[in-house]
Amino acid sequence: MIIYADVLFLVNLVLNGMILRITARAGGTRLSSPRLLCGAALGGAAAIALTALQLPALAALPLKLLTAPLMCLVAFGRRGIWRSSLLLLIVSFLFGGGIWALSLLLGGEGYRVGGISYAAVSLPMLFLSAAGLYALLTFAAGRWCARAGTGTVRRIRCEAGGHTAAFDARLDPGCTLRDPTSNIPVILAEELLLASLVSPDTLRLLRRVPTEGLPVLAELPEGDRSRFRLVPCRTVTGSALLPAFRPDRLTVDGRLVAGLVALSPMPISDAGARALVGDI
């Protein structure tokens, strides 16, 4: 069987891109196009290297396992890399095994080059099988994600007074908090995430807002006083006034938006997230 390096790379580029997208869906993680392309290209390069080395199956296994965290590091970053790597391996097993099984059922033949298995089918048949599996696994990953409560992650970046805070927020359709004056959406975050934007004295005062209300704002340092306002929040357990401020610049997944950031009076527990964001 003749294997062409350029065809092998392009095929793996496409298939790895599908696998990374399914992994991101299952993990509730945002995946940018540049990172997706780089991660898929890394997987394609690894496939060429493993084919060229023609290692026995057991010798090739550690290299395959090493490729998963490297792809996740490129595609998703360091945060949650081991969880992403495990998801990637599971998705790869299901995706690759599904393509292999469909290829054999449709009359293709199986080949082994070193420690890598290939199904000798036409490219149209390969991509048709991959498209069907991609749709099926994407649907399954979405259902699993919704059941697990992992939701979707949004990358938040706040800039205020020359300082910057960047963190992930969990997308929550039930988070409909808005400023009653301007009607702009409000992101709910734990104070730890915003500690770099305000002074420790300001944070200590803001902790008193839910119980003491508006008079606390008058005690804030002059530089912070004009940036804060109170936003009423109502939940199933009651209502409260939350201190919120409007950053000089606020982006969600790199997109500039208008919004406020409110400090949560209690820890946020949503699949490990420390901030919540609604439709913004």
N, C-alpha and C positions, 0 to 999 in steps of 0.2 A: 504494500500500500504506500503510495506516494503522498506525503504531507507537505504542502507549501507553507512556508513560514508566514507570508503575508496574509494568506487566506485564514490560517490558524489564528493569527493575531486579530483580524477583523471579526471573525466569528466569535472569539472569546470576548472581544470588546463589547459586542452587542449583548451576548448572553450574560456577561458579568454585570453590565448595566442593568439588565432586567433583575438579576439576583439582588443587586444593591438596592434597587427601588423596592422590591418586596421586603427586604430586610428593614429598610427605613419605615415602611408602612407598618410592619409588625411591631417595631420598637417605638412607634409614635415619634419619629425623628424627622426633622426637616433635612432635605438633602439638596444642596445647590448643584446646578449643572456642571460648573468647573470641577467640583469635588467628585461628582459622579463620574465624569470623564476620566479624571486622573486615577481614581480607584479601579475603574474598569480596565484602564490601560495597564496598570500594575498587574492585574490578574492575567491579562493577555500576555504580558512579558514573561510572567512566571510559567504560563503554559508552554511557551516556546522553549524556555530554559529546561523545564522538566522533560520535554520531548527530546531535546538535543542531548541531554545527559543520559537518557535511556537507563535510568536507575531501576533496580528491582522494586517491586511494590512496597516492601517494608522500608527500604531506604528512602523511597520517595515520600512516604507518609509524613515524616517530620517536616519536610519542606512544604508539603501541602498545608499542614496545620499552621505553619509559620506565615503562610501567605494570607490567611484569614485575618489575623490581627493587623497585619501591615495594610491590607486593603481598607479595613475599618478605620485605622489611624488616618489614612489619607482622606477617606470619604466622610467620616463623622467626627474626627478629632479624638483627643485623648479621653474625654469624659465618657464613662460607661463603655470603655473599649472592650472589656471582657464579655460583657452582656451582649454587645453588638457582634462580637466575634462568634459567640455561641449561636446567636440567631442566624448569622451568615452561614455557618457550617450546616445548621439544620435546613435552611432554605436551599443551600447548594445540594445537599443530599436529596431533598425532595425534587428539586428542579432537574438536576442531572439524572437522577434515577428515573424520573418520569419521561424525560426525553429518550433515554436509553430503552426503556420498555416500549414506548410508542414506536420508536424506530424499528425495533425487532418485530413488533406486531405488524408493521406495515411492510415487512419484507426486507429490511436492511440487515446488514451483517455487522458483528462486533469484532473489533480488532484491539490489540493491546500493544502499545509501543512503550517499552520500559515499564514504568509504574502508572501509566495513564491509559484509560480505556477510551476508544473512539467507536462511534457508530457510523458505518459507511452508508450514508444516505445522501440524496441530493440536497443542495442548499435550500431550494424552495420547501421541500418536505421538512427539513430541519427547522427552518424558521416558522413554518406553519405549526409544527408541534410545540415549539417554544412559545409562540403567541397564545396558543390555547392554554398551556400550563401557566403562563404569566397571568392571564386573566383569572384563572381558577385560584392560583395561590395569592394573588392580590386581594381577591374577594375574601378568601379565608383569613388572610393576615389582618384585613380591616375588621372582620367580625371578632377575631381574637383580641385585637387591640381594644375594641370597644368594650368587650366583656372584661378584659383585664383592667380597664380604666386608665390605660396609659395615655389616651388622647393624642394630641398632636402638640409638638413643642414649637414655640415661637422664640426667636432670639431677640431680646430687648436690649437696647443701648440707650442710656440716659446721659445727657451732658448738662451740667449746671454749675455755674460759677467757676469754670475752668477745670472741673473734675468730671470724671466719667465712671459710670457703673454699667457693667454688662452682665446679663444673666439670662437664663432660660425661664420662660413662663409656660405653664400648661394651658392650652386652649380649652376654655370651658364655656360652652354656649349658654349655660345658666348664669354666667357672670355678666349681668346687664347693668352694672354700676355706672352711672353717669353724673356729671356735675349738673345740678339743677339750674345753674345760672347760664352756662354756655352750651349745655347739652352735649359736651364732648365726652367720649368714653374714659373710663378710669381703670387703670391696671392696679390690681391689689398685690402688694408685695410685703414680705417680712422685712422688718427694719434692718436686719443684718445685711441685706442686699444693697441698701442705700446708705450704709454707714459712711461711705467715702464722699457722699454728696453734702452732708450736713455735719455740723460739729457735734461732739459728744454732749455738750450742754443742751443743744437743740433737741437731740434725741431723748434726753431725759425729760424735757418738758413735754414733748409730743406724746410720751407714754401716759400723761395725765389727761389728755384730751378726751378720750372716751367717757371718763367719769366727771370731768370738770367743765368740758365744753369750751365755748368761745373765749372766756377770760384768759385761758392759757396762752392764746396766740399773742396777746398783748405783752407777754413776758419774754417772747422770743427775741433773740438778738436782732438788731435793726436790719442787718443784711439778709436775714431769713424771713423776717416778718411779712414782707410784701409778696413773697413767693408762695406762702401757704394759705389755704382756705379749708373750710370744713365741708365735708360731703356726707349727707345722710345715707346710711346703709341699713337696709332691712333684710333680715334673714328669718328662717323658721324659728329661731330661738329668741328673736327680739330685734331691736333696732339700736343704732348707735351713730355717733358722729365721728367720722374718720378724718384725720389730718391728711391733706393731699396737696401736692405742689405741681406746678407746671414746669417741666425742665426747659432749659434753653433750646434743647434739641432732643427729639425722641424718635427713634427708629424701631421698626418691627420687621425683622428679617431683612434689614438693609433698606427698608422703605420708610421714608420720612412721613410721620403722622402727627396729628394734633391729638394730644391726650394728657391726662393727669396721672400721677402715680400716688396711690394712697398707701399709707402704712397700716398693715393689718395689726389689730390689737392682740392677736393670738397666732400661734404657729399654723401654717397652712399645710394640710396633709392631703396631697393629691398625687399619688403614685410617685412620691419623692420630690415633687415640685415645691418650690418656695415662693412661687408667684402664680397668679391667675390672670388670664387675659380673655376678654370676650371678643365680640366682633369689632375690630378696629382697623 
